[in-house]
Amino acid sequence: MDSVPAGLVVWDVDGTLIPADLRWLRRAIARTYRIGEAAVVFPSQRVHGYTDESIAVDTAICSGVEPDAAEDGIPRFRDVLSDVMAEGREELARDQAAYPGAAGTIAALYEHGFTQTVLTGNLRTAAEIKLNATGLDRYLDLDLGGFGSDARDRFALTAIVSERFQMRFGQALDPLRTIIIGDAPNDIACARYAGFRVVVVANRLAHEELAKHHPDAILDQLTPDSVVSVVRSLVLQSMHP
C-alpha cells in the first residue's frame, strides 16, 4: 500500500493545462453520425466543462440527429474519438501545446510531495493522448483520475477520484487536502460539490467573472512558485483551521 501523499492535486485538462479545442469532438461527432463537419452545430451553452459524451449527444441533436439515434451512437463515438485523437496526435502537439508553465508546475508539485491526477470530461483515451502529446503526463497518476468515460455527470467524477484514492492508499480522501485546479465556474462548482478546495487560472475568463463563483484562489497563469505556494497554503489551512 502506498504512503499517503502530502495532498492531492486534481487537474482539469482543457482550458487549464492546454487550450480548449473543439476540433477533435467536431471530427468525431461528424464521423460517428455520418454528417459533414460543417454541419456539426454545438449547443450555445453546456460545452466547456461538461463530459465528452454529454456534449456528443447534445451536439448531435443540435445538428439534426434524432435524440434516440444520438444516444445510440455513443458506443461508436467512444471508438471514433479514440481514433480521431490518435490520428491527430502530431497536429495536437503542434496546435494545442501546453500553456506556459504547466509542465514546470506539475513537476514542482511532485517535488513537494503532492500526488496529482485529473478530473476531466474527456474520455480517458482522449485525455491520455492529450497529456502525453503535450508532455504533461510524467507526474500525473491517471489511475486515480476521473474521466468522462467513467460517468456522464461531471459531478459524479469527484466520488470516483475519492474511491480510487481510498483503494490505493487505504484511507479516505481528505477533501480539505484535495485541491482542484481548473479554469471555469463548473470546476469551482464541482469542487464545492465534493468539499474540495479549488484554484482557478484566468486562462479564458477574467478575474472578475471567476471571483463571482468564490474559488479559494485565482491565478493569472501557471507558474511553479505561485501554484506551489497557494496549494501548500490551502493544505496547511486544513491542518490548522
C-alpha positions as CSV (number, residue, x, y, z in Angstrom):
1,M,0.0,0.0,0.0
2,D,1.4,3.4,-0.9
3,S,2.2,6.1,1.7
4,V,-0.4,8.8,1.9
5,P,0.7,11.9,-0.1
6,A,1.0,15.5,1.3
7,G,-2.1,16.3,-0.6
8,L,-3.9,15.5,-3.8
9,V,-4.0,18.0,-6.7
10,V,-6.7,17.3,-9.3
11,W,-6.2,19.0,-12.6
12,D,-8.8,19.9,-15.2
13,V,-7.3,19.5,-18.6
14,D,-8.9,21.6,-21.4
15,G,-8.6,25.3,-20.7
16,T,-6.3,24.7,-17.7
17,L,-3.3,22.7,-18.8
18,I,-3.8,23.0,-22.5
19,P,-6.0,25.3,-24.6
20,A,-9.5,24.0,-25.3
21,D,-10.1,23.0,-28.9
22,L,-13.3,21.5,-30.2
23,R,-11.9,20.2,-33.5
24,W,-11.5,16.7,-32.1
25,L,-15.1,16.5,-30.9
26,R,-16.3,18.0,-34.2
27,R,-14.4,15.4,-36.2
28,A,-15.5,12.5,-34.0
29,I,-19.2,13.6,-34.0
30,A,-19.2,14.1,-37.7
31,R,-17.7,10.6,-38.3
32,T,-19.9,8.9,-35.7
33,Y,-23.2,10.3,-37.0
34,R,-22.1,10.4,-40.7
35,I,-22.6,14.1,-41.1
36,G,-20.3,16.7,-42.6
37,E,-18.0,18.6,-40.2
38,A,-19.6,21.8,-41.4
39,A,-23.0,20.5,-40.4
40,V,-21.9,19.9,-36.8
41,V,-23.6,22.5,-34.6
42,F,-22.5,22.7,-30.9
43,P,-25.1,23.9,-28.4
44,S,-24.8,27.6,-27.5
45,Q,-24.1,26.5,-23.9
46,R,-23.0,23.4,-22.0
47,V,-19.9,22.6,-24.0
48,H,-16.9,23.6,-21.9
49,G,-16.9,22.0,-18.5
50,Y,-19.1,19.0,-19.4
51,T,-18.3,15.5,-20.4
52,D,-17.5,14.4,-23.9
53,E,-20.4,12.0,-24.1
54,S,-22.9,14.6,-23.0
55,I,-21.5,17.1,-25.5
56,A,-21.7,14.5,-28.2
57,V,-25.4,13.7,-27.6
58,D,-26.4,17.4,-27.3
59,T,-24.4,18.4,-30.4
60,A,-25.8,15.5,-32.5
61,I,-29.3,16.6,-31.6
62,C,-28.5,20.3,-32.4
63,S,-27.1,19.0,-35.7
64,G,-30.3,17.3,-36.7
65,V,-29.9,13.8,-35.4
66,E,-32.9,12.3,-33.7
67,P,-32.5,12.0,-29.9
68,D,-32.6,8.2,-29.8
69,A,-30.1,7.9,-32.6
70,A,-27.9,10.4,-30.8
71,E,-27.8,8.3,-27.7
72,D,-27.4,5.1,-29.7
73,G,-24.3,6.5,-31.4
74,I,-22.3,6.8,-28.1
75,P,-20.6,3.4,-28.2
76,R,-19.4,4.2,-31.7
77,F,-18.4,7.7,-30.6
78,R,-16.1,6.3,-28.0
79,D,-14.1,4.3,-30.6
80,V,-14.2,7.1,-33.2
81,L,-12.9,9.7,-30.8
82,S,-10.0,7.5,-29.8
83,D,-9.2,7.1,-33.5
84,V,-9.5,10.8,-34.2
85,M,-7.2,11.7,-31.3
86,A,-4.6,9.1,-32.3
87,E,-4.7,10.2,-35.9
88,G,-4.3,13.9,-34.9
89,R,-1.5,13.4,-32.3
90,E,1.1,15.4,-34.2
91,E,-1.5,18.1,-35.1
92,L,-2.5,18.3,-31.4
93,A,1.1,18.7,-30.2
94,R,1.7,21.5,-32.8
95,D,-1.6,23.4,-32.3
96,Q,-2.6,22.7,-28.8
97,A,0.6,22.9,-26.9
98,A,0.5,23.1,-23.1
99,Y,0.1,26.5,-21.5
100,P,3.4,28.1,-20.4
101,G,4.4,26.9,-17.0
102,A,2.1,23.9,-17.0
103,A,4.8,21.2,-17.2
104,G,7.1,23.1,-14.7
105,T,4.2,23.5,-12.2
106,I,3.3,19.8,-12.3
107,A,7.0,18.9,-11.7
108,A,7.3,21.4,-8.8
109,L,4.2,20.0,-7.1
110,Y,5.6,16.5,-7.5
111,E,8.9,17.6,-5.9
112,H,6.9,19.0,-2.9
113,G,5.3,15.6,-2.3
114,F,1.9,16.1,-3.9
115,T,0.2,13.3,-5.8
116,Q,-1.5,14.6,-8.9
117,T,-4.2,13.3,-11.1
118,V,-7.0,14.7,-13.4
119,L,-10.7,15.3,-13.3
120,T,-11.9,15.9,-16.9
121,G,-14.9,15.4,-19.1
122,N,-12.6,13.8,-21.7
123,L,-12.8,10.1,-22.3
124,R,-9.8,8.5,-20.7
125,T,-8.2,7.6,-24.1
126,A,-8.5,11.1,-25.3
127,A,-7.1,12.6,-22.1
128,E,-4.1,10.2,-22.2
129,I,-3.3,11.3,-25.8
130,K,-3.6,15.0,-25.0
131,L,-1.4,14.8,-21.9
132,N,1.2,12.5,-23.5
133,A,1.4,14.5,-26.7
134,T,1.9,17.7,-24.8
135,G,4.5,16.3,-22.4
136,L,2.3,16.7,-19.3
137,D,1.7,13.1,-18.2
138,R,5.1,12.3,-16.5
139,Y,4.0,13.1,-12.9
140,L,0.2,12.6,-13.2
141,D,-1.2,9.4,-11.7
142,L,-4.1,8.9,-14.2
143,D,-5.2,5.7,-12.4
144,L,-6.5,7.9,-9.6
145,G,-8.4,10.2,-12.0
146,G,-12.0,10.7,-13.0
147,F,-12.8,10.8,-16.7
148,G,-15.8,11.3,-18.9
149,S,-15.7,7.6,-19.7
150,D,-16.4,6.9,-16.0
151,A,-19.6,8.9,-15.7
152,R,-21.7,11.2,-17.9
153,D,-22.3,13.6,-14.9
154,R,-19.1,15.5,-14.2
155,F,-20.1,16.0,-10.6
156,A,-20.0,12.2,-10.1
157,L,-16.3,12.1,-11.0
158,T,-15.3,13.5,-7.7
159,A,-16.6,10.4,-6.0
160,I,-14.7,8.2,-8.4
161,V,-11.5,10.0,-7.6
162,S,-12.3,9.6,-3.9
163,E,-12.9,5.8,-4.3
164,R,-9.7,5.3,-6.3
165,F,-7.7,7.2,-3.7
166,Q,-9.1,5.1,-0.9
167,M,-8.4,1.9,-2.8
168,R,-4.8,3.0,-3.4
169,F,-3.9,4.4,0.0
170,G,-6.2,2.5,2.3
171,Q,-7.8,5.5,3.9
172,A,-10.4,8.1,3.0
173,L,-9.5,11.1,0.8
174,D,-9.5,14.2,3.0
175,P,-11.5,16.8,0.9
176,L,-9.7,19.7,2.6
177,R,-6.3,18.4,1.4
178,T,-7.6,17.9,-2.1
179,I,-7.3,20.8,-4.5
180,I,-8.9,21.0,-7.9
181,I,-7.1,23.3,-10.3
182,G,-9.4,24.5,-13.2
183,D,-10.3,27.5,-15.2
184,A,-14.1,27.7,-15.3
185,P,-17.1,28.1,-13.0
186,N,-18.0,24.5,-13.5
187,D,-14.6,23.5,-12.0
188,I,-15.5,25.6,-8.9
189,A,-18.9,24.1,-8.6
190,C,-17.6,20.6,-9.0
191,A,-15.0,21.2,-6.2
192,R,-17.6,22.7,-3.9
193,Y,-20.0,19.8,-4.5
194,A,-17.3,17.4,-3.1
195,G,-16.0,19.7,-0.4
196,F,-12.6,20.1,-2.2
197,R,-10.5,23.2,-2.3
198,V,-10.3,24.9,-5.7
199,V,-7.9,27.2,-7.5
200,V,-8.7,28.7,-10.9
201,V,-6.4,30.1,-13.6
202,A,-7.6,33.0,-15.6
203,N,-6.8,31.5,-19.0
204,R,-10.2,32.2,-20.6
205,L,-12.2,34.2,-18.1
206,A,-11.4,37.4,-16.3
207,H,-10.7,37.6,-12.6
208,E,-14.0,39.4,-12.0
209,E,-16.1,36.7,-13.6
210,L,-14.3,33.9,-11.8
211,A,-14.5,35.8,-8.5
212,K,-18.3,35.7,-8.6
213,H,-18.1,31.9,-8.0
214,H,-15.8,32.2,-4.9
215,P,-12.8,29.9,-5.6
216,D,-10.2,29.7,-2.9
217,A,-7.7,31.4,-5.2
218,I,-7.4,32.9,-8.7
219,L,-4.1,32.9,-10.6
220,D,-3.2,34.8,-13.7
221,Q,-1.2,31.9,-15.1
222,L,0.5,28.7,-14.1
223,T,3.9,29.4,-12.6
224,P,5.6,26.8,-10.3
225,D,6.2,29.1,-7.4
226,S,2.8,30.7,-7.3
227,V,0.9,27.4,-7.6
228,V,3.0,25.5,-5.1
229,S,2.6,28.4,-2.6
230,V,-1.2,28.5,-3.0
231,V,-1.6,24.8,-2.8
232,R,0.6,24.4,0.3
233,S,-1.2,27.3,2.0
234,L,-4.6,25.6,1.4
235,V,-3.3,22.3,2.8
236,L,-1.8,24.0,5.8
237,Q,-5.2,25.6,6.5
238,S,-6.7,22.2,6.7
239,M,-4.2,21.2,9.3
240,H,-4.6,24.4,11.4
241,P,-8.1,25.6,10.9
